[in-house]
Each structure stands twice: as structure tokens, then as C-alpha cells.
Amino acid sequence: MKAESLELVCPAGTLGAFHAAVDAGADVVYAGFRDETNARNFPGLNFSRPEMIQAIGYAHARGVKVYVAINTFPKAGTPAPWARAVDDAAGMGADALILADIGLLDYAARRHPEVRRHLSVQASASNPSAIRFYHEAFGVQRVVLPRVLTLAEIGALTAQIPVETEVFAYGGMCVMAEGRCMLSAYATGQSPNMDGVCSPASHVQYEERDGCLTSRVGRFTINRFEADEPAGYPTLCKGRFAANGDVSYLFEDPVSLNATKMLPELMAAGVKALKIEGRQRGRGYVARVVAAFRQAVDAAAAGGVVNAGLLDSLSEGGRSTAGAYEKRWR
Amino acid sequence: MSGAVTPAGASSARISLGPILYHWDAATKRDFYFRVADEAPVDIVYLGEIVCSKRAPFFADHLPEVTERLTRAGKEVVHSTLALVMSEREGAALEALAAEPDLLVELNDLAGAGIVRGRRHVIGPFINVYNEGTVGYLAGNGAVRIVLPAELPQAALKTLTAHAPEVAFETQVFGRLPLALSARCYHARANGLHKDGCQYVCGQDPNGLDVDTLDGKGFLAANGTMTLSYVALNLVRQLDALRAGGVSIFRLWPQAIDMVALSQVYRDRLDGRLDPGAAAARVEELAPFAPLAEAFYEDDAEPALA
């Protein structure tokens, strides 16, 4: 039996990137509103209401779906922006809502039962029992899996649950279980769960002295680079720290995820969709990554060879990893 | 002890001892709990391995006797689940625990939320509870107590507690704060090992492994797959404010220090036998393993709960 082709779910943080993703062959584009309701709440990014309507129209006219990410956790006492985001996305004809908060899932299920609900990676549902709970309680039809599972675990899990699975295939990679990380809150007072940001640029400082570049987040030094070293963004979990007297990238090297070589295994594992991270990326990047993945997904579906090196030059610092998909990563 | 002391709260305020987060050896844990049963003025004791399932077998044989001893001493025993469930074996263990009809279980992963539906249970601090919508849903599912996440703003407290007066709210008030969970073991990685062949090196650091910045400033602490704050929280001076916000249970995270004496300081503050300044000074003496902090995030204009 020929395996079903993987659905290619692509990021867009601007209308330009949105059009680029659609034109490059995305099956689905995911996007968020321009406020704290989504987990990429960066300045100048995301969609006003009129822009979202325009984007959805552009996609639907070309047979491409749109998922709207409303995947931060509503602030106590002010649930209105999140409820409004759900209502508006449903009214605009979003093909699915990507949600993380229990209260908001409950709201969406009661208010808009006809709109598909996907469980965001921020909900950190990593096992059949948790996923079944979200399915039974809120009618969730798909789960975006946290980047903590091995390929073997993804296969076993997918076989046991009544919902589709979507996995991250490319882009920035959380080292910690998503939705369960307060490192950014601890260092900056702003967090992925509450504010939709991690290691925010507003709290990043660079200092150059004696040919060395030091990067800080809040009050903490995250890395230091010699003149000949490429300096990356100081994401908290990808810095150099000292433990047991040794200095190392204790949590993770400054690498990004690239699971291109695993597409056949992911298909065999029963995975429904591949997600590309990067709503903060420009249109050129989105166009190249989506086009490369279109080619790779089609090749995998035809049983052909997937060119695993296709995207190496676009990775963070040129280095990539298959992350938790390989057991040795742990 | 000073003369005129303001009580921090009614005697209904309870103290809990969270599950031991670190890999202490089994005999040390058993003796720790026996001493807690005999001497510590805590009301609630959470038992169970929540960080790494590889550690759980070491203490399994002692769990019944420790549970029995604590219960006999009048402590409420709550069984805490693993916080990040990945393998089938871990899932099966959690489901079996959640299905025990006579145990009060603290869920730290929503695996089990369907199993405990309609039965009283505790929602642990590793489940994301940020707003009244989520509190309302979980209360309807049978949660009688919610341990709030450390990053929740203090301003949110009244909103949540007022929304569900039938639920007891618990906050973390002492110890290094759990900040993140991962599939990867940093203790193993710091020792050039992988999780599968970890040699249980996490057992070498009973208060966690200090992680410093390149300029030597304390930043975090590693504990197997968990990452914690370098500083240890001490909210003994803020118990009044937390009480006023509707918190009724105060959680102390076990550290490798005299936790009996430490819990006595918190008890004396809650009962008005110690004033805030004296209590804070006493905690400083008892907890030399890390600097103490009174906030989750130091520079925040709007302080978080912890």
C-alpha cells in the first residue's frame, strides 16, 4: 500500500511570507494575529484582522488551507483577547485553530464546534493518555507533538490515538519540552506561555571588548565569541555555561532541527503532517524552505530518494540535528 | 522571637512538602521521611519520582512503609506522578497510579486526567494553569487543589482563587524552582554520558548541579532532565500577601538541609510566633546551599507568584 503523502504545514509572519509559502507549494500555512495570543509575538510580525482575511482568501483561492495559532495561555482576568481571536479566526474561515490552553479549548469547542481544533505543541501532550484526554474533552482532531519523542515513540503513539499527529521537521528547535519551560520568564520576566516570546530581543545586550563579543539576556551572560567565531542569537538554552568545572553548550549547541532525511520513516510511523518552524523568518527564507520541502515530501511519497542535504545551508550557524528523533540525543 | 507579632494567617494555612526532586539514595530518603513523620510540622507530604522514571525503582520498596509512617503521624500523603511522560512504560505506570481509587494523586502530566475524572485529585505545578477558564474546567473535572505555576503573576491570584472557592490553591514558597523539563539528561551530558548509560550521576548532587555563566555568576541548576533556578526561593516574608490572595497551602521543596527546622520556621511564621524579619534570617541560616531570592524574576515591576 502506498503511504499517504505528508501534509506540509508552513509558517508565515507577514503577508509577503504567506504568499511565498502558498506559491512555493505549502499544503497549509499557519499564522497568528498581531498580539499576545500567539507564541511568536515579535514586533512587526503577524497579522491584523484585515490582513488575515486577505491571507485566508489568497490561500483558499489556491486550494491551500490556513491554520490560525492562538497558542499562548490567556491572562487571568483578561480572557477577552483570546476569546476574540478564536471568534474572529472561526468567522474568517480558518481551517483549524491551534490551541494550547484548556480553558480556551473548552471555549472553542463549545462556541465553534464546527471548526477543527488542533493541539499546539505548547500543550506539551507527549503520550497517548494525555492526547486522549484532549480528544475526549475538547474534540481535538490533531496534536502537534513536542520535540521530546524518538521516531519509535512517535510511531507507537500515533498507532494508539484517535487523532492525527503533526511533527516539527525543520527550523528552530526547543531543547526543553515546549509549554513546560520558564527559563525565559526567569531571566527576563517574559515567557513563551504568557507573552509568546522566548529570550526576547528587548532583553538582549551585546558587548564588544578586546575583540570578544559577549551576549547577555537579562542579567545573565549567555555566550562569548572570539573574533573568528560566528556569533549566534543568545537563546537561553543554547549558550555556553560552566558546570563541574567544564565550559560547554550544556543544554544544546546552537543548532536547528532538520528531519529531512527521516521523511520516509515519519510516513511509515503514520504521521499526518510536517511542520516547518519560522513565523519570524523573511519571505525569501520561507520560499526556499517550502520549495525544498515540497520536493522532498513529493519524493518521499513517490518512494524516491530524499535529498537530505537540501536545506543544510539555511540552518542556524549552518549546523543541524535530528534532535530527539534519534535516541542518542537524550 | 519578638514580642508583638502579626499573624501571617489563620491556623487553616497548611504547609506541604513537595516531592523530592533530586536523586537521593533510598536509605537517605526513607530516613528523611521517617524524620518528617516524627518531627516536621508539615500537614501534607507529596511522594513519588516526578523527574526521571529511571530513578523510581530505587525507592519503590520503601514507598509503602513511608506512606504508612507518614499517614500514622497525621500527614496527608499525596502521590505525585511523573511530570513528562514519553515511553509506554511511563504511561502505563502513570495510568496505574491514577486508577488507584483510594489514593489522592497529584497529576503533573495530563496523562491521567481522563482516568481521575470525577474523582478528587490535585493538579501539580507542571500543568499549565494560568486563568479562570482553565481553573473552572479542571475543578469541574474533579480537581480539589491546584498548585500554581511559579511564573504566574501575583496579580492573577485573586482572580483565580475567587473564581473557584471550592478549590484549594497551593504555591511554591521555598527551594530551587523547577523551570524546565526535557527528554535530554543534562547531568549525563555534563559528564560526557547519554541518558541510557547515565550511571545515575545525578545522585552526586543532592541539591542539583550548579550551572554558572561564563563570568562565574550562578544561573541555573541541573537535576537530570530537569532544570531549576540557581537561587532558592524563600517567601517566608510574603506569606501574609499570599494568604490575602487566597493561597491556603504553602509548598516547601525538599533540599538537602534540615527541612524539619526549616518547616518549623514557616509554621512559626504562619502561627505568628515569628515575625517576618526573624523568620527570613532563620531561613538564611538553614539554607546555605544557594543564595535566597524573594521573587521569581528580580527586576519585574509586576512580581510573579513565586
HADDOCK unambig.tbl for C-alpha pairs under 7 A between the chains (distance, minus, plus):
assign (segid A and resid 73 and name CA) (segid B and resid 130 and name CA) 6.42 0.50 0.50
assign (segid A and resid 74 and name CA) (segid B and resid 130 and name CA) 6.85 0.50 0.50
assign (segid A and resid 74 and name CA) (segid B and resid 131 and name CA) 6.26 0.50 0.50
assign (segid A and resid 75 and name CA) (segid B and resid 130 and name CA) 6.39 0.50 0.50
assign (segid A and resid 75 and name CA) (segid B and resid 131 and name CA) 5.84 0.50 0.50
assign (segid A and resid 76 and name CA) (segid B and resid 130 and name CA) 6.20 0.50 0.50
assign (segid A and resid 76 and name CA) (segid B and resid 131 and name CA) 4.18 0.50 0.50
assign (segid A and resid 76 and name CA) (segid B and resid 132 and name CA) 6.07 0.50 0.50
assign (segid A and resid 76 and name CA) (segid B and resid 156 and name CA) 5.37 0.50 0.50
assign (segid A and resid 76 and name CA) (segid B and resid 159 and name CA) 6.39 0.50 0.50
assign (segid A and resid 76 and name CA) (segid B and resid 160 and name CA) 6.97 0.50 0.50
assign (segid A and resid 77 and name CA) (segid B and resid 159 and name CA) 6.01 0.50 0.50
assign (segid A and resid 102 and name CA) (segid B and resid 134 and name CA) 5.22 0.50 0.50
assign (segid A and resid 103 and name CA) (segid B and resid 133 and name CA) 4.13 0.50 0.50
assign (segid A and resid 103 and name CA) (segid B and resid 134 and name CA) 4.02 0.50 0.50
assign (segid A and resid 103 and name CA) (segid B and resid 137 and name CA) 6.42 0.50 0.50
assign (segid A and resid 104 and name CA) (segid B and resid 133 and name CA) 6.98 0.50 0.50
assign (segid A and resid 126 and name CA) (segid B and resid 85 and name CA) 6.43 0.50 0.50
assign (segid A and resid 126 and name CA) (segid B and resid 86 and name CA) 5.82 0.50 0.50
assign (segid A and resid 127 and name CA) (segid B and resid 85 and name CA) 6.20 0.50 0.50
assign (segid A and resid 127 and name CA) (segid B and resid 86 and name CA) 5.75 0.50 0.50
assign (segid A and resid 127 and name CA) (segid B and resid 91 and name CA) 6.92 0.50 0.50
assign (segid A and resid 127 and name CA) (segid B and resid 111 and name CA) 6.95 0.50 0.50
assign (segid A and resid 129 and name CA) (segid B and resid 111 and name CA) 4.54 0.50 0.50
assign (segid A and resid 129 and name CA) (segid B and resid 112 and name CA) 6.40 0.50 0.50
assign (segid A and resid 130 and name CA) (segid B and resid 110 and name CA) 4.88 0.50 0.50
assign (segid A and resid 130 and name CA) (segid B and resid 111 and name CA) 3.81 0.50 0.50
assign (segid A and resid 130 and name CA) (segid B and resid 112 and name CA) 6.80 0.50 0.50
assign (segid A and resid 133 and name CA) (segid B and resid 113 and name CA) 6.41 0.50 0.50
assign (segid A and resid 133 and name CA) (segid B and resid 114 and name CA) 5.28 0.50 0.50
assign (segid A and resid 148 and name CA) (segid B and resid 182 and name CA) 6.89 0.50 0.50
assign (segid A and resid 148 and name CA) (segid B and resid 183 and name CA) 5.16 0.50 0.50
assign (segid A and resid 149 and name CA) (segid B and resid 86 and name CA) 6.61 0.50 0.50
assign (segid A and resid 153 and name CA) (segid B and resid 87 and name CA) 6.73 0.50 0.50
assign (segid A and resid 175 and name CA) (segid B and resid 182 and name CA) 6.67 0.50 0.50
assign (segid A and resid 176 and name CA) (segid B and resid 180 and name CA) 6.24 0.50 0.50
assign (segid A and resid 176 and name CA) (segid B and resid 181 and name CA) 5.59 0.50 0.50
assign (segid A and resid 176 and name CA) (segid B and resid 182 and name CA) 4.44 0.50 0.50
assign (segid A and resid 177 and name CA) (segid B and resid 181 and name CA) 5.70 0.50 0.50
assign (segid A and resid 177 and name CA) (segid B and resid 182 and name CA) 5.16 0.50 0.50
assign (segid A and resid 180 and name CA) (segid B and resid 126 and name CA) 6.91 0.50 0.50
assign (segid A and resid 180 and name CA) (segid B and resid 180 and name CA) 5.68 0.50 0.50
assign (segid A and resid 180 and name CA) (segid B and resid 181 and name CA) 6.37 0.50 0.50
assign (segid A and resid 181 and name CA) (segid B and resid 179 and name CA) 5.76 0.50 0.50
assign (segid A and resid 181 and name CA) (segid B and resid 180 and name CA) 4.28 0.50 0.50
assign (segid A and resid 181 and name CA) (segid B and resid 181 and name CA) 6.79 0.50 0.50
assign (segid A and resid 182 and name CA) (segid B and resid 179 and name CA) 4.85 0.50 0.50
assign (segid A and resid 182 and name CA) (segid B and resid 180 and name CA) 6.05 0.50 0.50
assign (segid A and resid 183 and name CA) (segid B and resid 179 and name CA) 5.92 0.50 0.50
assign (segid A and resid 183 and name CA) (segid B and resid 180 and name CA) 6.88 0.50 0.50
assign (segid A and resid 185 and name CA) (segid B and resid 151 and name CA) 6.67 0.50 0.50
assign (segid A and resid 186 and name CA) (segid B and resid 296 and name CA) 6.16 0.50 0.50
assign (segid A and resid 186 and name CA) (segid B and resid 297 and name CA) 5.24 0.50 0.50
assign (segid A and resid 187 and name CA) (segid B and resid 297 and name CA) 6.67 0.50 0.50
assign (segid A and resid 189 and name CA) (segid B and resid 297 and name CA) 5.70 0.50 0.50
assign (segid A and resid 189 and name CA) (segid B and resid 300 and name CA) 6.18 0.50 0.50
assign (segid A and resid 220 and name CA) (segid B and resid 213 and name CA) 6.79 0.50 0.50
assign (segid A and resid 221 and name CA) (segid B and resid 213 and name CA) 5.69 0.50 0.50
assign (segid A and resid 221 and name CA) (segid B and resid 214 and name CA) 6.57 0.50 0.50
assign (segid A and resid 222 and name CA) (segid B and resid 213 and name CA) 6.62 0.50 0.50
assign (segid A and resid 241 and name CA) (segid B and resid 211 and name CA) 6.45 0.50 0.50
assign (segid A and resid 241 and name CA) (segid B and resid 212 and name CA) 5.70 0.50 0.50
assign (segid A and resid 241 and name CA) (segid B and resid 213 and name CA) 4.97 0.50 0.50
assign (segid A and resid 241 and name CA) (segid B and resid 214 and name CA) 5.74 0.50 0.50
assign (segid A and resid 242 and name CA) (segid B and resid 211 and name CA) 5.67 0.50 0.50
assign (segid A and resid 242 and name CA) (segid B and resid 212 and name CA) 5.01 0.50 0.50
assign (segid A and resid 242 and name CA) (segid B and resid 213 and name CA) 6.15 0.50 0.50
assign (segid A and resid 242 and name CA) (segid B and resid 214 and name CA) 6.43 0.50 0.50
assign (segid A and resid 243 and name CA) (segid B and resid 190 and name CA) 6.89 0.50 0.50
assign (segid A and resid 243 and name CA) (segid B and resid 210 and name CA) 6.18 0.50 0.50
assign (segid A and resid 243 and name CA) (segid B and resid 211 and name CA) 4.97 0.50 0.50
assign (segid A and resid 243 and name CA) (segid B and resid 212 and name CA) 6.49 0.50 0.50
assign (segid A and resid 250 and name CA) (segid B and resid 186 and name CA) 6.71 0.50 0.50
assign (segid A and resid 250 and name CA) (segid B and resid 189 and name CA) 6.92 0.50 0.50
assign (segid A and resid 250 and name CA) (segid B and resid 190 and name CA) 6.39 0.50 0.50
assign (segid A and resid 251 and name CA) (segid B and resid 186 and name CA) 6.44 0.50 0.50
assign (segid A and resid 328 and name CA) (segid B and resid 194 and name CA) 6.76 0.50 0.50
assign (segid A and resid 329 and name CA) (segid B and resid 184 and name CA) 6.80 0.50 0.50
assign (segid A and resid 330 and name CA) (segid B and resid 183 and name CA) 5.93 0.50 0.50
assign (segid A and resid 330 and name CA) (segid B and resid 184 and name CA) 3.92 0.50 0.50
assign (segid A and resid 330 and name CA) (segid B and resid 185 and name CA) 6.02 0.50 0.50
assign (segid A and resid 330 and name CA) (segid B and resid 194 and name CA) 6.06 0.50 0.50
assign (segid A and resid 330 and name CA) (segid B and resid 195 and name CA) 5.49 0.50 0.50
